[in-house]
């Protein structure tokens, strides 16, 4: 219940790319899966404000309980988005 409320609140402020990331993470959570191995690369492609919102969501969902993310990385400018297939 709390997770759904958090998702709804976050979705109101999320860009389409950040919302897609949250939707993917929610689907993985419900399926009992871990985040995709490339999640840091996908996060880096988001603007810092959107990246921070997604990180908060992921931490609240329990995905990043033991992951340390340096503040410099969290607030750095968005990196280039990779296309499907890593090219």
RABELLIN-V281391 format. One record per residue. N is the residue number from 1. PHI is phi in whole degrees, -180 to 180 (* if undefined). BURIAL is + if it has 24 or more other C-alpha atoms within 12 Angstrom, else -. Layout:
n=[N;N]
phi=[PHI;PHI]
burial=[BURIAL;BURIAL]
//
This chain:
n=[1;2;3;4;5;6;7;8;9;10;11;12;13;14;15;16;17;18;19;20;21;22;23;24;25;26;27;28;29;30;31;32;33;34;35;36;37;38;39;40;41;42;43;44;45;46;47;48;49;50;51;52;53;54;55;56;57;58;59;60;61;62;63;64;65;66;67;68;69;70;71;72;73;74;75;76;77;78;79;80;81;82;83;84;85;86;87]
phi=[*;-65;-62;-66;-65;-64;-62;-66;-65;-68;-64;-71;-113;-91;-71;-58;-67;-68;-64;-64;-64;-64;-62;-64;-63;-65;-62;-67;-61;-66;-86;77;-100;-87;-65;-62;-59;-90;-60;-64;-66;-65;-66;-63;-74;-85;-62;-53;-67;-71;-60;-64;-62;-67;-61;-60;-60;-63;-66;-65;-79;95;-73;-111;-59;-119;-103;-101;-121;-60;-58;-58;-71;-63;-97;-70;-60;-61;-90;-67;-77;-88;-82;-59;96;78;-106]
burial=[-;-;-;-;-;-;+;-;-;+;-;-;-;+;-;-;-;+;+;-;+;+;+;+;+;+;-;-;-;-;-;-;-;-;+;-;-;-;+;+;-;+;+;+;+;+;+;+;+;+;+;+;+;+;+;+;+;+;-;-;+;-;+;-;-;-;-;-;-;-;-;-;-;+;-;-;-;-;-;-;-;-;-;-;-;-;-]
//
